[in-house]
Amino acid sequence: MSKTNQAFVPYGIRSDKIFNDSEPDNRARRFLDPQRLVWKSEGEKNSIEGIDNLFEHRPTQITLDTPNPCILSNKGEMASILLDFGVEFHGYVKLYISSVSANPTRLRIRFGESAMEAMAELGGATNATNDHINRDQIINVQALSMPEIGPSGFRFVRIDVIDEGAVVCIKTIKGIFTYRDIEYKGSFYSNDERLNKIWNTGAYTVHLNMQEYVWDGIKRDRLVWIGDMHPESSTIQAVFGYDESVPKSLDLSRDDTPLPKFMNGISSYSIWWILIHYGWYMQNGNKEYLLEQREYMKSLLEIFCGLVSEDRIETLPDFRFIDWPSAANPKAVHAGLQALLRMALSYGAILCKEMSEDDMATKCTAAADKLLLHIPDADGNKQAAAFMALSGLATAAEMNEKVIAIDGAHRLSTFLGYYVLQAQAQADDICGALSNIREYWGAMLDRGATTFWEDFNLDWLENTGRIDELVPAGMKDIHGDFGAYCYIGLRHSLCHGWASGPTAFLSEYVLGVKPIEPGCKTVRIKPNLGDLQWVEGTYPTPLGVIKIKHEKTTSGTVVSSINAPDGIKVVMA
């Protein structure tokens, strides 16, 4: 380490051994104030004074003299408050404790993505858990202390004073938001504010999950699930262009999965690894990074070629999976896997040609063509039908008419809904796709969501309340009373990156931007306004940001204005 570089390194870790074995945390921290009180305990055996003082903006430092603290007193039963920070985020809650009646005093802290989750006991019918993070815990606090509790993904925090006779004086409470401090280079605006909000909510959902790596959820599934990452990486490309969290996650999955194992123990998830690499290479054009994948990708594609039977059928082994809502339909799972394997082989062939692996490219193309000779039955499953359309196993028009367009946004899934929207657009049913976005993803917003959920079903709307309120008597809890498979009840994640599909879709199919040469050197722009009057926005590329505006004239034609950086060839379609 040079003396110049040493000046930017804290003295204590300037040892080459210590410094070289460390790595920076490229995330920012921002202090957030609570926005409102949702609930507080009532009764003669507890008291809460000065609650409004918690909503004043106060410095993030405890002091010897604290005027007007919030005072929580346990006089025989817990003194409790439920706070709302106004938006879901990832991070911590920090308490600024001025004084306590006894050192230490115990507090119980409960995080919640919904108000009801923050009120719930662990276990039981609601399935509230501490899986992946400790979202329900008891801590000891002392006078003049500033404990940070977390991390978790949350919007709501409940605080209980446990010890009988205890009095706790709190100067202020802050949320600590931890996130990657990166620029939103992509944007989407139209005459439909509902779609605009959905685009931004999808972008924010993924941004929260871009921590050290790209996670699936910030409360539960704080893991790199490589299949789930395809919608996330597609959204990252549309919003941020590039971020290191994507290649870090791709490489982690590769290095953690020696062949012939499959990533995350799911055969189709190694397929998604190839599909992510294809999209990432077309967006960013980093051939040096692609070549780092050469040996692993060739060997993986060799395995996939061997999973095409003489009967022209995919023979992907267990665990056979496309998404949870389709899991009970073996015909749909087979149709989806047949299509996904064909896509992996087709796009793998393109990547092999880029790496001058022509023999492997030829082998992949032959295996992909072989899969075209067996046409499976989607069995009424929208997700499988979409994959069949996108892979060329069936026409988009046929799949849309026979399966996808039936009953509107019902039977969509948050993960694979992105691909259903793509199939609709390719079937020239852009109005149907926009309607599904408004109805399905918009319904989550209508229930108080600020991020998109792990799963959602329109049938859940009947007689249910909002996630930002306590559920009234006689109504169901849309968070705690629904869910299946791994997301039963309150274990259900309400910030899941795989649900961000509309953001990537609106940029690619409505704004109309698609890279067709690696590194966005050539970009196709094909506006599809559907029932919109105008749309404008930006799209990030390695060469700069493309600015786009499309406007529908009174005759129904679309007039476009494109401002692309030097070095980008724009092809209008």
C-alpha positions in Angstrom: 0.0 0.0 0.0 1.5 3.4 -1.0 1.8 6.3 1.4 -0.7 8.2 -0.7 -3.2 5.4 -0.5 -2.5 5.1 3.2 -3.9 8.5 3.8 -7.4 7.2 3.0 -7.1 4.2 5.3 -7.7 4.4 9.1 -4.4 4.1 10.9 -5.3 0.9 12.7 -5.9 -1.2 9.6 -3.0 0.0 7.4 -1.3 -3.3 7.8 -1.3 -5.0 4.4 -2.5 -8.2 5.9 -5.4 -6.6 7.7 -6.4 -4.2 4.9 -6.1 -6.7 2.0 -8.4 -9.2 3.9 -11.0 -6.5 4.4 -13.6 -5.1 1.9 -15.5 -1.9 1.8 -19.2 -1.7 2.5 -20.5 0.4 -0.4 -23.9 1.1 1.3 -25.1 4.4 2.7 -26.9 5.0 6.0 -29.7 7.5 6.4 -31.6 8.4 9.6 -35.4 8.4 9.2 -38.0 9.8 11.7 -41.1 7.8 12.5 -44.1 9.3 10.7 -47.1 8.4 13.0 -48.3 6.5 15.9 -50.4 3.5 14.8 -51.4 2.2 18.3 -50.5 2.5 22.0 -51.4 0.6 25.1 -54.2 1.9 27.2 -55.1 1.3 30.8 -54.4 2.3 34.4 -51.4 0.0 34.8 -49.3 1.7 32.2 -48.8 5.2 31.0 -47.3 6.9 27.9 -46.4 10.6 28.0 -45.0 12.9 25.4 -45.6 10.6 22.5 -45.8 13.5 20.1 -42.2 14.4 20.9 -41.1 11.3 19.0 -42.3 12.9 15.8 -40.2 16.1 16.2 -37.0 16.1 14.2 -34.2 15.8 16.8 -30.4 15.4 16.6 -29.0 11.8 16.4 -27.0 12.1 19.6 -28.0 11.5 23.2 -27.3 14.4 25.6 -27.2 14.9 29.3 -30.3 17.1 29.3 -33.3 15.9 27.3 -36.3 18.3 27.4 -39.7 16.8 26.7 -38.8 13.1 26.3 -41.3 10.4 25.6 -41.9 8.5 28.8 -43.1 4.9 28.9 -44.1 3.5 32.3 -44.9 -0.1 33.2 -47.1 0.1 36.3 -48.1 -3.5 36.3 -48.5 -4.1 32.6 -46.4 -3.4 29.5 -46.3 0.2 28.2 -46.3 -0.3 24.4 -46.3 1.8 21.2 -46.5 0.9 17.5 -44.7 3.3 15.2 -45.0 3.7 11.4 -41.9 5.0 9.5 -44.2 5.5 6.4 -42.3 3.3 4.0 -40.6 -0.1 4.0 -36.9 0.0 4.2 -33.9 -2.2 5.2 -31.8 -1.4 8.3 -32.2 -0.8 12.0 -34.1 1.1 14.6 -32.0 3.2 17.0 -33.3 4.2 20.4 -31.9 7.3 22.2 -32.5 6.4 25.9 -32.2 9.4 28.2 -32.8 7.5 31.5 -34.3 4.3 32.9 -35.6 3.7 36.4 -33.3 0.7 36.8 -30.1 -0.4 35.0 -30.7 -2.4 32.9 -34.3 -2.3 31.8 -35.7 -4.8 29.3 -37.5 -3.7 26.1 -39.1 -6.0 23.6 -38.6 -4.8 20.0 -40.8 -6.2 17.1 -40.4 -5.3 13.5 -43.1 -5.7 11.0 -43.6 -5.3 7.2 -47.2 -4.8 8.1 -48.8 -3.3 11.2 -50.2 -6.7 12.2 -46.8 -8.4 11.9 -45.3 -6.0 14.4 -48.2 -6.9 16.8 -47.9 -10.6 16.4 -46.5 -13.3 18.7 -44.0 -15.7 17.3 -45.5 -18.9 15.9 -49.1 -19.7 16.2 -51.7 -19.4 13.5 -50.2 -16.3 11.9 -46.8 -18.0 11.4 -44.8 -15.0 12.6 -41.1 -16.1 12.6 -37.6 -15.0 13.2 -36.4 -16.8 10.1 -33.3 -15.2 8.5 -33.3 -12.3 10.9 -34.2 -11.7 14.6 -37.3 -9.5 14.0 -38.7 -10.1 17.5 -36.2 -9.8 20.4 -35.7 -8.6 23.9 -32.9 -6.2 24.7 -31.4 -4.6 27.8 -31.1 -0.8 27.8 -29.4 1.6 30.1 -29.4 5.4 30.7 -27.6 7.5 28.1 -27.5 4.6 25.6 -28.1 4.5 21.9 -28.8 0.9 21.0 -29.2 -0.1 17.3 -31.6 -3.1 16.8 -31.6 -5.0 13.6 -31.1 -5.3 10.8 -34.4 -6.3 9.2 -36.8 -5.3 6.4 -39.6 -3.3 8.0 -41.9 -0.4 8.1 -43.4 -0.7 11.6 -41.8 -1.1 15.0 -43.5 -2.1 18.3 -41.7 -1.2 21.6 -42.8 -2.8 24.9 -41.4 -1.9 28.4 -41.4 -5.4 30.0 -40.3 -5.0 33.6 -42.9 -4.1 36.1 -42.3 -0.7 37.7 -39.9 0.3 34.9 -39.8 3.8 33.5 -38.0 4.6 30.2 -37.4 8.1 29.0 -36.7 8.3 25.2 -35.2 11.4 23.6 -36.0 10.2 20.0 -36.2 7.1 17.9 -34.7 6.8 14.4 -34.8 4.3 11.6 -31.4 3.7 10.0 -31.9 3.0 6.3 -29.0 1.1 4.7 -28.9 1.1 0.9 -26.6 1.4 -2.1 -26.1 5.1 -2.8 -26.6 4.8 -6.6 -28.2 7.0 -9.2 -31.6 6.2 -10.7 -30.5 6.7 -14.3 -33.6 5.1 -15.8 -37.0 6.7 -15.5 -40.6 6.2 -16.7 -43.4 8.8 -16.9 -46.8 8.7 -18.6 -50.2 10.2 -18.4 -51.2 7.3 -16.1 -50.0 8.1 -12.5 -50.8 4.6 -11.4 -48.4 3.1 -13.9 -45.8 5.7 -12.9 -46.0 4.7 -9.3 -45.8 1.0 -10.1 -42.6 1.6 -12.1 -41.1 3.5 -9.2 -42.2 1.0 -6.6 -40.7 -1.9 -8.6 -37.4 0.0 -8.9 -37.5 0.7 -5.1 -38.3 -2.9 -4.3 -35.2 -4.1 -6.1 -33.0 -1.3 -4.8 -33.8 -2.4 -1.2 -32.6 -5.9 -2.1 -29.3 -4.7 -3.5 -27.4 -5.0 -0.3 -23.9 -6.7 -0.3 -25.4 -9.0 -2.9 -28.8 -9.1 -4.7 -31.2 -10.6 -2.2 -34.7 -11.9 -2.8 -36.2 -10.3 0.3 -35.0 -7.9 3.0 -36.9 -9.6 5.8 -36.9 -13.2 4.7 -34.9 -14.8 1.9 -31.9 -12.6 2.5 -30.2 -14.9 0.1 -29.0 -15.0 -3.5 -31.6 -17.1 -5.3 -30.3 -17.0 -8.8 -33.5 -17.8 -10.6 -35.4 -15.1 -8.7 -32.7 -12.7 -9.7 -33.6 -12.6 -13.4 -36.5 -10.1 -12.9 -34.3 -8.2 -10.5 -31.3 -8.0 -12.8 -33.7 -6.9 -15.6 -35.0 -4.1 -13.4 -31.5 -3.1 -12.4 -30.6 -2.8 -16.1 -33.6 -0.6 -16.7 -33.1 1.6 -13.7 -29.4 1.6 -12.8 -27.7 0.1 -15.9 -24.9 -1.5 -14.0 -24.3 -2.4 -10.3 -21.5 -4.5 -8.9 -24.1 -6.5 -6.8 -25.2 -8.4 -9.9 -21.8 -9.9 -11.0 -20.9 -10.5 -7.3 -24.1 -12.5 -7.0 -23.6 -14.4 -10.2 -20.1 -15.3 -9.2 -21.1 -16.3 -5.7 -23.6 -18.8 -7.2 -21.1 -20.1 -9.6 -18.4 -20.6 -7.1 -20.8 -22.1 -4.5 -22.1 -24.6 -7.0 -19.5 -27.0 -8.4 -20.8 -28.9 -11.4 -22.7 -31.1 -11.8 -24.7 -29.6 -8.9 -27.5 -27.1 -9.8 -27.7 -23.7 -8.2 -29.8 -23.4 -5.1 -30.5 -27.1 -5.5 -33.0 -26.3 -8.3 -32.2 -27.5 -11.9 -34.0 -24.6 -13.5 -32.0 -22.0 -11.5 -28.8 -22.9 -13.3 -30.8 -22.1 -16.5 -31.6 -18.7 -15.1 -27.8 -18.1 -14.4 -27.3 -18.4 -18.2 -30.2 -16.1 -19.0 -29.0 -13.5 -16.6 -25.6 -13.5 -18.2 -27.1 -13.1 -21.6 -29.1 -10.0 -20.5 -26.2 -8.6 -18.5 -23.8 -9.0 -21.5 -26.3 -7.4 -23.9 -26.7 -4.4 -21.5 -23.2 -3.9 -20.4 -21.0 -5.5 -23.1 -18.2 -6.5 -20.7 -16.5 -9.3 -22.8 -13.7 -9.7 -20.3 -16.3 -10.6 -17.6 -18.1 -12.9 -20.0 -14.8 -14.8 -20.7 -14.4 -15.3 -17.0 -17.5 -17.6 -17.2 -16.2 -19.6 -20.2 -15.2 -22.9 -18.6 -18.1 -23.1 -16.2 -20.7 -22.0 -18.8 -19.4 -24.5 -21.4 -19.6 -27.4 -18.9 -23.1 -26.3 -17.7 -24.3 -26.1 -21.3 -22.9 -29.5 -22.0 -25.0 -30.8 -19.1 -28.1 -29.1 -20.4 -27.5 -30.6 -23.9 -27.5 -34.0 -22.3 -30.8 -33.3 -20.6 -32.6 -33.4 -24.0 -33.9 -36.9 -24.5 -34.2 -38.8 -27.8 -37.9 -38.2 -27.5 -37.1 -34.4 -27.7 -38.2 -33.9 -24.1 -36.4 -32.0 -21.3 -35.3 -34.4 -18.5 -34.3 -31.8 -15.9 -34.0 -33.6 -12.6 -35.6 -32.8 -9.2 -36.2 -30.2 -7.8 -38.4 -29.4 -10.8 -39.7 -25.8 -10.4 -40.9 -22.8 -12.3 -42.7 -20.9 -9.5 -44.7 -21.8 -6.4 -48.2 -21.2 -7.7 -47.5 -23.6 -10.5 -45.8 -26.3 -8.4 -49.0 -28.5 -8.1 -49.4 -28.7 -11.9 -46.9 -31.2 -13.3 -47.9 -30.5 -16.9 -47.3 -26.8 -16.5 -44.0 -27.4 -14.8 -42.9 -29.6 -17.7 -44.1 -27.1 -20.3 -42.2 -24.3 -18.4 -39.0 -26.3 -18.1 -39.1 -27.4 -21.8 -39.3 -23.7 -22.7 -36.7 -22.5 -20.2 -34.2 -25.1 -21.3 -34.7 -24.1 -25.0 -34.1 -20.5 -24.0 -31.0 -21.3 -22.1 -29.6 -23.3 -25.0 -30.5 -20.7 -27.5 -29.0 -17.8 -25.6 -26.1 -20.0 -24.5 -25.3 -20.5 -28.1 -25.1 -16.7 -28.7 -22.8 -16.3 -25.7 -20.6 -19.2 -26.9 -20.2 -17.5 -30.3 -19.2 -14.3 -28.5 -16.5 -16.3 -26.7 -15.4 -18.0 -30.0 -16.7 -21.4 -28.7 -18.2 -22.2 -32.1 -18.4 -26.0 -31.6 -20.3 -25.6 -28.3 -22.6 -23.0 -29.9 -23.5 -25.4 -32.7 -24.2 -28.2 -30.2 -26.5 -25.9 -28.1 -28.4 -24.8 -31.2 -29.0 -28.4 -32.3 -30.3 -29.3 -28.8 -32.5 -26.2 -28.7 -33.9 -27.0 -32.1 -34.6 -30.6 -31.0 -36.7 -29.2 -28.1 -39.0 -27.5 -30.7 -40.1 -30.9 -31.9 -42.1 -31.6 -28.7 -44.9 -29.2 -27.8 -46.1 -29.7 -24.2 -49.4 -28.7 -22.7 -49.4 -25.6 -20.5 -52.6 -27.0 -18.9 -54.1 -23.5 -18.5 -51.2 -22.2 -16.5 -50.3 -18.6 -17.5 -46.7 -18.8 -16.5 -46.0 -21.9 -18.5 -47.9 -20.5 -21.5 -45.8 -17.3 -21.4 -42.5 -19.3 -21.4 -43.8 -21.4 -24.4 -44.5 -18.1 -26.3 -41.1 -16.5 -25.4 -39.2 -19.7 -26.4 -40.9 -20.2 -29.7 -42.6 -23.5 -28.6 -46.0 -21.7 -29.4 -47.0 -18.4 -30.8 -47.6 -15.6 -28.4 -51.0 -14.9 -30.1 -52.1 -18.5 -29.5 -50.9 -18.6 -25.8 -52.5 -15.2 -25.1 -55.9 -16.2 -26.6 -56.1 -19.7 -25.1 -54.6 -19.1 -21.7 -53.1 -15.7 -20.7 -55.9 -13.3 -21.6 -58.6 -15.4 -19.8 -59.8 -13.9 -16.6 -57.5 -10.9 -16.7 -55.0 -10.6 -13.8 -56.3 -13.6 -12.0 -53.8 -16.5 -11.7 -50.8 -14.3 -12.2 -47.7 -14.8 -10.0 -45.4 -12.0 -8.7 -42.3 -13.8 -9.9 -43.3 -15.0 -13.4 -45.9 -12.2 -14.0 -43.1 -10.4 -15.8 -42.9 -13.0 -18.5 -46.7 -13.1 -18.9 -46.6 -9.4 -19.6 -43.9 -10.0 -22.2 -45.9 -12.7 -23.9 -48.9 -10.4 -24.0 -46.9 -7.6 -25.6 -45.5 -10.0 -28.2 -49.1 -11.0 -28.9 -49.9 -7.3 -29.6 -52.0 -7.2 -26.5 -50.2 -4.3 -24.8 -53.6 -3.0 -23.5 -54.1 -6.3 -21.8 -50.7 -6.2 -20.2 -51.2 -2.6 -18.9 -54.6 -3.6 -17.5 -53.0 -6.5 -15.7 -50.3 -4.3 -14.2 -52.8 -1.8 -13.0 -55.1 -4.4 -11.5 -52.6 -6.9 -10.0 -49.6 -4.8 -8.9 -51.8 -1.7 -8.3 -53.9 -3.7 -5.9 -50.9 -4.1 -3.6 -50.5 -0.3 -3.6 -54.2 0.1 -2.8 -53.6 -2.1 0.3 -50.9 0.3 1.6 -47.8 -1.4 0.1 -44.7 0.6 -0.6 -42.9 -2.4 -2.0 -44.1 -5.4 -4.0 -44.7 -8.8 -2.3 -43.4 -12.3 -2.5 -46.8 -13.5 -3.7 -50.2 -12.1 -4.3 -53.6 -13.3 -5.4 -56.5 -11.1 -6.3 -58.8 -13.4 -4.4 -57.1 -12.1 -1.2 -58.8 -8.7 -1.6 -62.2 -9.8 -0.4 -63.0 -8.6 3.1 -59.4 -7.6 3.9 -57.9 -4.5 5.3 -54.7 -2.5 4.6 -51.2 -3.5 5.7 -50.7 -0.1 7.4 -53.6 -0.4 9.8 -54.6 -2.9 12.5 -57.2 -5.2 11.0 -60.8 -4.3 12.1 -62.9 -6.9 13.8 -64.7 -9.1 11.2 -62.1 -8.6 8.5 -59.2 -10.8 7.4 -55.5 -9.9 7.6 -54.2 -9.8 4.0 -50.7 -10.5 5.4 -51.3 -13.0 8.1 -54.3 -15.0 6.8 -53.0 -16.0 3.4 -50.1 -17.6 1.7 -48.8 -21.1 1.0 -45.7 -23.2 0.4 -42.8 -21.2 2.0 -44.7 -18.0 2.5 -47.6 -19.0 4.8 -49.0 -16.2 6.9 -46.7 -13.5 8.3 -43.6 -15.4 7.1 -44.7 -13.9 3.8 -42.2 -11.3 2.5 -43.7 -8.0 1.6 -40.6 -6.8 -0.2 -39.5 -9.3 -2.8 -37.3 -8.3 -5.7 -38.7 -10.9 -8.0 -42.0 -9.0 -8.1 -40.5 -6.0 -9.8 -41.3 -7.2 -13.3 -43.5 -4.2 -14.4 -40.6 -1.9 -14.1 -38.4 -3.8 -16.5 -41.5 -4.4 -18.7 -42.6 -0.8 -19.0 -39.1 0.3 -20.0 -38.6 -2.4 -22.6 -42.1 -2.7 -24.1 -43.8 0.6 -23.5 -40.9 3.0 -23.6 -39.7 0.4 -26.0 -36.0 0.1 -25.3 -34.1 -3.1 -26.0 -30.3 -3.6 -26.6 -29.7 -5.6 -29.7 -25.9 -5.3 -29.7 -23.7 -6.0 -26.7 -23.1 -2.9 -24.6 -26.1 -1.1 -26.0 -24.0 -0.1 -29.1 -27.2 -0.7 -31.1 -30.6 -0.2 -29.4 -34.0 -1.0 -30.8 -36.7 1.5 -29.8 -40.3 0.3 -30.4 -43.0 2.3 -28.6 -46.1 0.4 -27.6 -48.4 3.0 -25.9 -51.6 0.9 -25.7 -54.2 3.1 -24.1 -51.6 5.7 -23.0 -51.5 9.2 -24.6 -47.8 9.8 -24.0 -44.8 8.3 -22.3 -41.3 9.6 -21.7 -38.3 8.5 -19.8 -34.7 7.6 -19.8 -32.7 4.4 -20.3 -29.1 3.9 -18.9 -26.3 2.5 -21.1 -22.6 2.2 -20.7 -22.2 5.1 -23.2 -24.7 7.4 -21.3 -28.4 7.9 -20.8 -30.9 7.7 -23.7 -33.7 10.2 -23.5 -37.0 9.2 -25.1 -40.5 10.7 -25.6 -43.4 9.2 -27.4 -46.7 11.0 -28.0 -49.9 9.8 -29.6 -51.4 12.1 -32.2 -55.1 12.6 -32.8 -54.9 10.2 -35.7 -53.5 7.5 -33.4 -49.9 7.5 -34.8 -47.0 7.9 -32.4 -44.4 10.7 -32.8 -41.1 10.0 -31.1 -38.2 12.1 -29.9 -35.0 10.3 -29.2 -31.8 11.8 -27.8 -29.0 9.1 -27.7 -25.4 9.6 -26.6 -22.6 9.4 -29.2 -21.7 5.8 -30.1 -25.2 4.4 -29.8 -27.0 3.4 -33.0 -30.8 3.7 -32.6 -33.1 1.4 -34.7 -36.7 2.4 -34.7 -39.2 -0.4 -35.1 
